[in-house]
Amino acid sequence: MVLVHSENAALDSQSKFVAAPNPRPPQQDSRSSNAATGASAAGVRAISSQLIALYFRAPVKAFFRTRVDYLAFARAINPQVQANQRWSWRMSSAGLLAHAVRTYGWGFIPNQLLPPLLANTSVGAILYTSYLQILGRLDKPSAELTKRVYPPPPPTKTFAAGSAAGAIQSVVAAPLDALSVRFRPTDMLDGRVYRSMWQYGYLKTREIGVRGILAGWSLSFVKDSLGYGFFFATFEYIKSQSYYAFVTRYYGDLNRWYLPGDNHDRVIRPHYAIEPSFLLVAGMAASVAQQIIHHPISLVQDIHYRSLAILDRKNRLHVPISQSLRLYMAAYHKTFEQCRSRAKRFGGWRSWLYRRFVWNTVRQVPSTSAGLIIFELVRRRYGSEVEAARIEQDGYSIILR
């Protein structure tokens, strides 16, 4: 199949893709539309995580690893959770929230629940919006707000855009990661140290400073940049190139007698369920590709973050920058030694790094796939109206809406 811009262009005598001219120029407010698309996709990731977590009878964090655990404090004050009792609806996300509101009043929602929710949604919106903006810079057709991008961007460009967007997200999320790994629910109980999440974020950020915020950031940078590079490249390739190839091959193999009408009036409209099926498969495959990168690096991060308390105490002594850098390098070396020790215990690096990989991936796939599907649908919702594109094959046309 060869993609062309007009009906008169014919690069292949057997098959060609025709994109009808746009009746009106693309909308100029691409930045605002991209921002709306990113925010919608980020929101659906959080909502779908909540709904599917109830289906699997597990807390949200156990199903989809959000950047900030917004139920950490609610879980810490729940007696059923602390007693490690058998799971019940009182230990679901809704049950945890209901108990927290009964204990602390409705002020619990704006003071304790809203800050991490806003943080998760903002980070996700920045990721998706950055991806759309960077992809538009790298691939000119992707910059036009059309419902169907033609021609589809190659995997090299989607990988580069996803990798750059992931790097941007790692920078923006660095303070959130630093606050998350240092959070202790006991500091929030009865206002012993902090009265709200807002106060905790402000005071803890001042306490650890820039050095504390950037501690361990290099691991997040590698994880997010590589992970989201494969994430978006896999998604875009399956939902675009693979879909076009399947439709052309499948309908191109139909016998002529099956197609009614003469050679000049034969039109095929693919079944409406084919493209959503490719979107779903693309989301699932993208989630798996991302987990191949995220899962092992997350294990290393969990070990490395345990040394941050010691580094924070030393930084409070206002040590020189050169000495602080040596401390951080020593912390990375210590992390490597600990990882090597654990790898030997589990029979090798691969056995340890990908331990429980399948189960963790299965837990993440549904909400991530849903987020990507909504991301694609909203992107088309804000795209400009164009006439249907056509794939012309052997005297008949395959209409793509």
N, C-alpha and C positions, 0 to 999 in steps of 0.2 A: 504493500500500500504506500502510495506517495501522496504527501500533503501539498496542495497548491492553493493559491489565493483567489483564483477566479475560474469561471467556467471555461474560459478559452485556453487556460494553461493545461497542458497535458504532458506530464513527464513520464507517464506510463500508459501504454495502450490498453492495459487490462483493467487498471484500477486507479482512481484518483479521489482525493478528498476535496470537496468544494465547500468553501465558507462563503455564504452569501454576504453581500455588502451590508454594512451597518446602516440602517436608515437614519440614524442620528449619531453624532459623535459621542464617544465615551464620556461619562461624567467626569468633571474636573476635580471633584472633591474626593480624590482617591485616598488621601491620608485619613480623612474622617471615616470613610467607609471601611478602610483596613482596620482602623481602631475599633469600630463597631463589630467587625467580624472577629477580631481577636478577643474582645471582651465577652462576646456571646459564647465562643468556644471554651474559654476559660470557665465561664459560669456553668456550662453544661457538664464539664468535667467534675466540678464539685457536687452538682446536684445528682448526676448519675452515680457518683461514688456513694452518696448517701442512700439512694434508693436500692442499689444493688447490694449494699452492705446489709440492709434489712433482709433482703432475699436470702443471702447466705448466712444470716444470723451471726454476724460478726461486726465489731466496730469498724468505722470508716477507715481508720488508719491501717487495719489489718487487711483491708481489701485493696485500697489504692493509697500509695504512699505520697501524701501531699507534702508540700514544702514545710508547712508548719502544722503541727497537730493541734487543731483548734478545740479538741475535747480533752486535752491532757489534764487540765485543772478539774474539769467536770468528772473525769475518771478518778482523780486522786481523792475527791471528797465523797465518792459513792461507796457506801459500806459493803455492798455486794461484790464490787470489784476488788476492794481491798481485802476482803475475806476470801477471795479466790473461789467464790461459790460457782456452782454449775450455771451455765448460761441461761438467762431468762430475758423476757422483753424489757425488764427494768435495766438490763445491761446493754440494751441497744442504744443507738445514737439518740433516738427520741427519748428513751427512758433516762439516759444520763442527763440530758438537757432538762427534762421535767424535774428530776430530783435537785439539780443545781438551782433552778428557779425557785423551787419551794424552800430551799435552804437560804439563798442569798437574795431572793426577790427578783423582780423583773430587771433590776439594775445589773444583774449578771450578764445579760445579753449585750448591752452596749459596752460594758467595762471589761468583760472577760472573753466573750465569744466573738464579737464583731471585729476586733483588731486582727486576730489570725485569719479570719475569713476574708477580710479585705486584703491582707497580705498575699494569700494564696491566689485570689482572683486577679490582683494587680500583676503579680509575677507571670501568671499564665497569659494575661492580655498583652503584656510586653513581649513575651515570646512570639505569639502568633502575629502581632502587629509588625514586629521587627522582621519576621520571616517574609511577610507579604511585601514590605517596603524593599528589602534587600533583593528579593527575587525579581521585583519589578525593575530594579537597577541592572541586574545581570541579564535578564531576559525581557526584551522589549514587549513582545505580545502579552506577557504576564502583567505588565504595568497598565494595560488597558482594562477597564472594568467591564468586561464582557462575561456572560454567563458560562461560555465555553472557551477556554484559552486555546488559541490556535496560532501556530502549532504548539503542542505541549512542550514544556521546557525539558531539556535533557537531564538525565540523572546527575551529571557533573554540576550543573547549575543549582539544582534543588539541594544537593548535598552541601554545596558551598553556602547557599542561603540559610539552610538549617543549621549548619555549623556556626555561622556568624551569629545567628539569632540565639543559639544556645550559649555562646560566649557572652553576649550582651546580658542574657538572663542570669548567668553566673555572677556577673558584676553587680547587677541590681539586687540579687538575692543574697549577696554575701552578708549584709547585716542580719537578715532573717535567719540564715544558717547559724551565724554566730550566737544569736539570741536563743535559738531553738536548742542547741547542744548544751547551753549553760542553764537552761530553765529547770528550776526545781519547784515542784508544786508546793512543797512545804513553806516556801517563802511567801506564798500568796494566802495561806491559811490564816484567817482572822486578821488579815492585814499586818502580819508580823514584820515583813520587810517592805512589801509592795501592796498597794491597795487595788491596783488594776493592771491590766496588761499594758495600757498606755504608759503608766508610770514605770512599769518594769522595763519596757523598751527604751524609754528616755534615759533612765538612770543607769541601766546596764550598759548602754552604748557609750555613755560618758565615762563609765568606769573602765571598760576594756580598751577604748580608744581605737584608732585606726589599725594599730598593730594587731589587736585582738580580733577585729573584724576580718582582717585578711589572713589570719592564721588558718592554714588548711585550705585556702582558696584555690591553690593550684590543682588540687584533686578535683574540686568542683568544676573548675574550668575545663579540665580534660574530659570529665564525665559528661558535662552538659554539651560541650561543643561536638564531640564525637557522637554522643548518643543521639542528639537531635539532628545531626547531619544524616545519619542512617535512618532516623525516624521519618523525616520528611521526604528523603529521596525514595525510600521504599513505598511510602504512601502515594506520592505523585506518579511513580512509574506504573504501579498496578492499576490505579484508578484512571489513568489516561492512556499511556502507550499500550498496556496489556488489554484494556477494554477495546480500543480501536482495532487492535490486531485480531481479537476474538470475534468481534462483530463482522469484520471483513471476511475472515476465514470461514466462519460458521455459515453466514448467508451466501457467501460466494460459492459454497459447495452444493447449494440447492439445485435440484434439476429444473430445467426450463419449464417442464410441464406443470410444475407445482406453482409457478407464478402466473396469475391471471393477467389478461390483457395482452396487447401487442407489445412489440419491442420498444415503442415510444411512450408507453403509459404503464410502466411497471414500477411500483414504488413499494419499498419494504420499510416498515417501522418496527425496529427491534422491540421485543417484549419489554414492557415497562419495568419488570423486576430484574432485568439483566444488569443495568448500571448500578442500582442500589446494592446488588449483590457484590459487584466489584468494589464498591465503596466499603462495604463491610469487611471483605477479605483484605483490602488494602489497610484498613485500620488495624486489623488483627496482626497482619504481617509486620506493620510498622512498629507495633507495640513489642513484638518479639525481637525485632532487630534492635530496638532501643535497649531492651533488657539485657541483650548480649553484652552491651557496653556498661550499662548502669549497675548490674548486679555485682560483678566482681569489684568494681571501684567502690561501691557502697560498703562492702565488707572492709576494705582497707580504711575507708573514712571512719567507720565506727571505732576502729582501733586507734586511729590517729587522734580523734577528738578527745579521747580519754586523757591525753597529756596536756590539754589546754588549761586545766585548772592550775597546774604547776607554772605554766608560762604566764598566766595572768598574774599570779602572785609576784613573779619576778619582774614583770613589766610595771607593776605598781611601785617598784623601787626606783623607777626612772633610769633604767640602765641605758647606756649609749646604744645607738642604732646598730653599730658594728657588733656589739655583744649580743644584742637581741637577735640579729640575723644568725649568729652562731648557735644560739639556743634553738631557733626554729630548724636549722639544718640538723642539729643533733636530734631534735624530735622526729624528723623524717627518717633519720638513720635508725632510731629506736623502733619506729613503726615498721620499717622493713625487717628488722631482726625478729620482731614479734610475729609478723606475717609469715616469715620463713619457718619459724618454729611451728606455727599452726599448720602450715602446708605439709611439713614432714609428718605431723601427727595424723593428718587425714590421707596420707598416701600420695602427696604431690600437689603442685600448684593448681592444676586444673580440677582435681577432685575437691579441693577446698574452696577455690574461687567460685565454682559453679554448684556448690552444695545447695540444695533446695531451690535450684533455679527454676525447675518446671512449675512447682507449686506457686512460687512468687510471680511468675509470668502469667499463669492462669488467673490469678487474682487481679492482675492489673489490666488484662486485655479488654474486658467488657466496657469499662468506663472510658478507657483511652480510645477505643474504637468509636464509641458514641460521641466523644468529643470531636474526633476528626470528621465524622459524618456531619455533625451540626456545623462545624467549621466550613466544610465544603458547601453545604446547603445555604448558609448565611452569605457566603461569598458570592454565590449565584444570585441570591435574593437582591444584593446590592449591585449586581452587574447590570449593564445596559441591555435592553432588548435588542436582539438581532434575529434575523431570519434563521430558519433551521439550517444547520450544516448538513451536507450530503456526502456520502461515499458512493461514487459511481463505479459500478462493476458489471462488466459483461452486458451492457445495455439496460441495466436497471439501476435504481438509486436507493440507497439506504439512508433514511432520514434520521438525523440525530438532533433531538431537541435539547 
